[in-house]
Amino acid sequence: MTNRPLTLVQLRPQARASTLGPPSTLAGALQRMGFVQPDPIRAPARAQDLILRHRVRGYRAGDLDRAFQRLELEEDFLYAHGFMPVETRHLLHLRADPADEAWLHRPDTLAAAVLEFVRATGPTHPRDLETRFGRDRAINGWGGFSKATTRALESLPHYGLLRIARRQDGIRIYAAAPEPLPLLEGAERARQAVLLVARILAPISPPSLGAVLALMARRNPGLGPLAPVVRDLLKVGALKQDVVEGDRYLWPGGTAEGCHQAVPRDVRILAPFDPLVWDRRRFEHLWGWAYRFEAYTPPAKRQFGYYAMPLLWGDAVIGWANLAQVEGQLQVALGFAGSAPRSQAFQRALDAELTRFRRFFACPDKQPLPS
């Protein structure tokens, strides 16, 4: 606990600075972030591209896909399924299998055959497995039916036996996983994983962090209970905490410098899953209104829009934007939680952000890849 309690006026720039630093290369941004949460909806673009465009110089829609193999990125489940550098994936494997007495995953007959086929064949499209193994059905985790080979393909990467090598028209292409790096001891993996999640979403409320870590522990039972890890990190100062105007927040030590930095007076249109707005509990506390992602809300009940994106002005999220490309033109509809800013400074900043959006979409096939 710090001696001088923070205020919301201080916490807002800290929240922004913790994730929206100076833009860098794609490789640098991914290493700094450690994880990017995707979403397949393109309204106006996929979430991973909308997130990275603020953090990568000259980023264009689809750059992550084009650089995926070159940067040796991974897809896996942290607190959600997403893209990550190999260092993050290393914290997740080898995953323990609670169905086995020794907690070692032993593929069943079909999964073992699929594993052998992919290892022998090389990068494999799921339809190649249908040709080889047929289209038998199996119950999936939600009680519905899916192809048995697809179920095998889902389980093998989960346990680190296969990896997602790339995507082809949105379809995962699977390949054999490389030889694993030397395993970290379980307690150290848990410690680093908790600090990583806390850094990505910092500053984060304890209920939100608890929910995130519960998801992570459920998918990684070998990490053990993570609530004691949080308590130990607080004791040694690796995690800091403070009560800010009635709500408690946590962040890794050394990441609170943002409250002392000048806040850029720019406008940023953020993805619904951007780390800056991910914690909805914190969102409402920091900015005084409740934002909701409404893509799966019936149209008649939507307040903001199908894919309304939070609108950041300086260190305040003041409203939302709905963007669409129609016949090559960017259409913009804005909404505000309070009164719309009328200053010329806001209008100039908004125009600059919309210009960045137009450049973001202008991506010819031969666009140089960011390094």
C-alpha positions in Angstrom: 0.0 0.0 0.0 1.5 3.4 -0.9 1.7 6.2 1.6 -0.1 8.7 -0.5 -3.3 7.3 -2.1 -3.8 7.8 -5.7 -6.7 9.7 -7.2 -8.7 9.0 -10.3 -7.0 12.0 -11.9 -3.7 10.2 -11.4 -4.9 6.8 -12.2 -6.3 7.7 -15.7 -3.0 8.6 -17.2 -1.3 5.7 -15.4 -3.8 3.3 -17.1 -3.1 4.9 -20.5 0.7 5.0 -20.1 0.8 1.4 -19.0 -0.3 0.1 -22.4 -0.2 3.0 -24.9 3.5 3.9 -25.0 5.4 5.2 -28.0 4.8 3.0 -31.1 7.5 0.5 -32.1 8.0 -2.3 -34.6 5.6 -5.2 -34.7 8.1 -7.5 -33.1 8.8 -4.9 -30.4 5.2 -4.3 -29.6 4.4 -8.0 -29.3 7.3 -8.5 -27.0 6.3 -5.6 -24.9 2.6 -6.6 -24.7 3.2 -10.4 -24.4 -0.3 -11.2 -25.7 -2.9 -9.8 -28.1 -6.5 -10.9 -27.9 -8.2 -11.4 -31.3 -11.8 -11.4 -32.5 -12.9 -12.6 -35.9 -15.5 -9.8 -36.4 -14.4 -7.3 -39.1 -16.4 -4.2 -38.2 -14.4 -2.4 -39.4 -11.4 -4.7 -38.8 -10.4 -7.6 -36.6 -9.7 -6.8 -32.9 -6.0 -7.8 -33.1 -5.4 -5.4 -35.9 -7.3 -2.6 -34.2 -5.2 -3.2 -31.0 -1.8 -3.2 -32.8 -2.4 -0.2 -35.0 -1.9 2.1 -31.9 1.3 0.4 -30.9 3.1 -0.3 -34.2 4.5 2.4 -36.5 2.8 2.3 -39.9 0.7 -0.7 -39.0 -1.8 -1.9 -41.7 -4.7 -4.2 -41.4 -3.5 -7.8 -41.8 0.2 -7.1 -40.9 0.0 -9.6 -38.0 -1.1 -12.4 -40.3 1.6 -11.6 -42.9 4.4 -11.5 -40.3 3.1 -14.4 -38.2 5.6 -17.1 -39.5 8.5 -14.7 -39.9 8.2 -13.5 -36.3 7.7 -17.1 -35.1 4.5 -16.2 -33.2 2.2 -18.6 -31.4 -1.5 -19.0 -30.8 -2.6 -20.3 -27.5 -4.8 -19.6 -24.4 -3.6 -17.2 -21.8 -6.8 -15.8 -20.2 -8.4 -15.9 -23.7 -7.2 -17.4 -26.9 -4.8 -15.1 -28.6 -1.5 -14.3 -30.3 1.7 -14.3 -28.3 5.5 -14.6 -28.6 7.1 -17.9 -27.8 8.2 -16.6 -24.4 4.6 -16.3 -23.3 3.7 -19.7 -24.6 6.6 -21.2 -22.7 4.8 -20.2 -19.5 1.8 -22.3 -20.4 3.6 -25.6 -21.3 3.7 -28.4 -20.7 0.1 -28.4 -19.6 -0.9 -30.9 -17.0 -3.7 -33.3 -17.9 -5.8 -33.8 -14.7 -7.5 -36.9 -16.3 -4.2 -38.7 -16.0 -2.8 -40.0 -12.7 0.6 -38.6 -13.6 -0.9 -35.5 -15.1 0.7 -36.4 -18.4 -1.4 -36.1 -21.6 -1.6 -39.3 -23.5 -3.4 -38.9 -26.8 -6.2 -41.4 -27.5 -6.2 -43.6 -30.6 -7.5 -41.0 -33.1 -5.5 -38.1 -31.6 -2.3 -40.1 -31.7 -3.0 -41.0 -35.3 -3.6 -37.3 -36.1 -0.4 -36.3 -34.3 1.6 -38.9 -36.3 0.0 -37.7 -39.6 0.8 -34.0 -39.0 4.4 -34.8 -37.9 4.9 -36.8 -41.0 3.1 -34.5 -43.5 4.1 -31.0 -42.3 1.7 -28.0 -42.1 -1.8 -29.5 -42.3 -5.2 -28.0 -43.2 -8.1 -29.6 -41.3 -9.7 -30.7 -44.6 -6.6 -32.9 -45.2 -7.4 -34.8 -42.1 -11.0 -35.3 -43.2 -9.7 -36.9 -46.4 -7.4 -39.1 -44.3 -9.6 -39.9 -41.3 -13.2 -39.3 -42.5 -15.9 -37.2 -40.9 -16.8 -39.0 -37.7 -18.6 -36.8 -35.2 -17.9 -36.3 -31.5 -19.4 -34.3 -28.7 -17.6 -31.0 -28.2 -17.1 -29.1 -24.9 -20.4 -27.1 -25.3 -22.6 -30.2 -25.7 -22.9 -29.9 -29.5 -21.3 -32.0 -32.2 -18.0 -31.4 -34.0 -15.8 -33.5 -36.3 -13.7 -35.9 -34.2 -10.5 -34.9 -36.1 -11.3 -31.3 -35.2 -11.6 -32.2 -31.6 -8.2 -33.9 -31.8 -6.7 -30.9 -33.4 -8.0 -28.7 -30.6 -6.6 -31.0 -27.8 -3.1 -31.5 -29.3 -2.1 -27.9 -29.4 -3.6 -27.4 -25.9 -1.1 -29.9 -24.6 1.8 -28.6 -26.6 2.1 -31.5 -29.1 1.0 -29.4 -32.1 1.1 -25.7 -32.8 -0.8 -23.4 -35.0 1.7 -22.5 -37.7 -0.4 -19.9 -39.5 -3.8 -19.2 -40.8 -5.2 -19.6 -44.3 -8.3 -17.6 -45.0 -8.9 -17.6 -41.2 -8.5 -21.4 -40.9 -5.8 -22.7 -38.6 -3.0 -24.6 -40.2 -1.4 -27.1 -37.8 2.2 -28.2 -37.6 4.4 -30.3 -35.2 5.5 -28.4 -32.1 9.2 -27.7 -31.8 11.3 -29.3 -29.1 10.2 -27.6 -25.9 12.5 -25.1 -24.1 13.8 -26.3 -20.8 10.8 -26.3 -18.5 10.5 -23.7 -15.8 9.6 -24.9 -12.3 5.9 -24.7 -11.8 6.0 -22.0 -9.1 8.1 -19.8 -11.3 5.9 -20.3 -14.3 2.9 -19.3 -12.1 4.7 -16.2 -10.8 5.7 -15.0 -14.2 2.3 -15.7 -15.7 0.5 -13.7 -13.0 2.9 -10.8 -13.4 2.4 -10.9 -17.2 -1.4 -10.8 -16.9 -1.2 -8.0 -14.3 1.1 -6.0 -16.6 -1.1 -6.4 -19.7 -4.2 -5.2 -17.9 -2.6 -2.9 -15.4 -3.9 -1.3 -13.2 -6.5 -4.0 -12.7 -9.2 -4.4 -10.0 -8.8 -7.5 -7.8 -12.2 -9.0 -8.8 -11.2 -8.7 -12.5 -7.7 -10.2 -11.9 -9.3 -13.0 -9.9 -11.6 -13.9 -12.7 -8.8 -13.8 -15.3 -6.5 -15.9 -13.2 -9.4 -18.4 -12.6 -9.7 -18.9 -16.3 -6.0 -19.3 -16.7 -5.7 -21.8 -13.9 -8.6 -23.8 -15.3 -6.8 -24.2 -18.6 -3.4 -24.7 -16.8 -4.0 -26.8 -13.7 -0.3 -27.4 -13.4 0.2 -23.8 -12.3 -1.7 -24.6 -9.1 -4.0 -22.1 -7.3 -3.0 -18.5 -8.3 -4.6 -16.5 -5.5 -1.7 -17.4 -3.2 0.7 -16.4 -5.9 -0.9 -12.9 -5.9 -0.6 -12.7 -2.1 3.1 -13.7 -2.2 3.8 -11.1 -5.0 2.2 -8.4 -2.9 4.3 -9.4 0.1 7.6 -9.0 -1.8 6.6 -5.9 -3.6 6.5 -7.4 -7.1 2.8 -6.4 -7.2 1.7 -3.1 -5.8 -1.8 -2.1 -4.7 -3.7 1.0 -3.7 -7.3 2.1 -3.0 -8.3 4.8 -5.5 -11.5 6.6 -4.5 -13.2 3.5 -3.1 -11.8 0.8 -5.5 -8.7 -1.2 -5.1 -6.2 -1.7 -8.0 -3.1 -3.8 -8.6 -0.2 -3.4 -10.9 3.4 -4.8 -11.2 6.0 -2.8 -9.3 7.7 -0.2 -11.5 4.8 0.4 -13.8 3.2 3.4 -12.0 5.3 6.1 -13.6 2.5 7.0 -16.1 0.8 9.3 -13.6 3.8 11.6 -13.8 3.9 11.8 -17.6 2.2 14.4 -19.8 -0.9 13.0 -21.4 -1.0 13.2 -25.2 -3.9 15.3 -26.3 -4.9 12.9 -29.1 -7.9 10.9 -30.1 -7.7 7.1 -30.2 -10.5 4.8 -31.4 -10.0 1.6 -29.4 -10.9 -2.0 -30.0 -13.5 -3.4 -27.5 -10.8 -5.8 -26.3 -8.0 -3.3 -26.1 -6.1 -3.6 -22.7 -7.0 0.0 -21.9 -10.7 -0.8 -21.8 -10.7 -4.5 -21.2 -11.5 -4.3 -17.4 -15.1 -3.1 -17.6 -15.3 -2.7 -13.8 -12.3 -0.3 -14.0 -13.7 1.4 -17.1 -16.9 2.5 -15.3 -14.9 3.7 -12.2 -12.3 5.6 -14.3 -14.7 7.3 -16.7 -18.0 7.3 -15.0 -20.1 5.4 -17.5 -20.7 1.8 -18.5 -19.6 0.6 -21.9 -20.9 -2.6 -23.3 -19.8 -4.8 -26.3 -23.1 -5.3 -28.2 -22.2 -7.4 -31.2 -24.2 -10.3 -29.7 -27.0 -8.1 -28.3 -30.3 -8.1 -30.3 -30.3 -4.9 -32.5 -33.4 -3.5 -30.8 -31.6 -3.6 -27.4 -28.4 -2.0 -28.5 -27.4 1.3 -27.0 -24.0 1.9 -28.6 -24.0 -0.2 -31.9 -23.0 -3.5 -33.3 -19.2 -2.9 -32.9 -19.0 0.4 -31.1 -15.4 1.2 -30.2 -14.5 3.3 -27.2 -13.4 6.9 -28.0 -10.3 8.0 -26.1 -9.5 11.8 -25.8 -6.3 12.4 -23.9 -6.8 10.2 -20.8 -10.6 10.1 -20.8 -12.9 7.7 -22.7 -15.7 10.1 -23.6 -17.8 8.1 -26.0 -17.8 5.6 -28.8 -17.4 5.3 -32.6 -19.0 3.1 -35.2 -16.9 2.9 -38.3 -17.6 1.2 -41.6 -16.1 1.1 -45.1 -18.6 1.6 -47.8 -17.5 1.7 -51.4 -14.0 2.5 -50.3 -15.1 5.4 -48.1 -14.8 5.5 -44.3 -18.2 6.2 -42.7 -18.1 7.5 -39.1 -20.9 7.7 -36.5 -19.9 9.0 -33.0 -21.7 8.9 -29.7 -20.8 10.6 -26.4 -21.4 9.7 -22.8 -21.8 13.4 -22.0 -21.6 16.5 -24.1 -19.5 16.3 -27.3 -16.3 18.3 -27.2 -16.6 21.5 -29.2 -13.0 22.6 -29.2 -10.9 22.9 -32.3 -8.2 20.8 -30.6 -10.6 17.8 -30.3 -11.7 18.2 -33.9 -8.1 18.3 -35.1 -7.2 15.3 -33.0 -10.3 13.4 -34.3 -9.4 14.2 -37.9 -5.9 12.9 -37.4 -7.2 9.7 -36.0 -9.5 9.2 -38.9 -6.6 9.8 -41.3 -4.7 7.1 -39.5 -7.6 4.8 -39.9 -7.7 5.4 -43.6 -4.0 4.6 -43.9 -4.6 1.5 -41.8 -7.0 0.2 -44.3 -4.9 1.1 -47.4 -2.9 -2.1 -47.5 -1.7 -3.2 -51.0 -0.5 -6.7 -51.4 3.1 -5.6 -51.8 3.1 -3.4 -48.7 6.5 -3.8 -47.0 6.2 -5.8 -43.8 7.1 -4.2 -40.5 10.2 -5.6 -38.8 
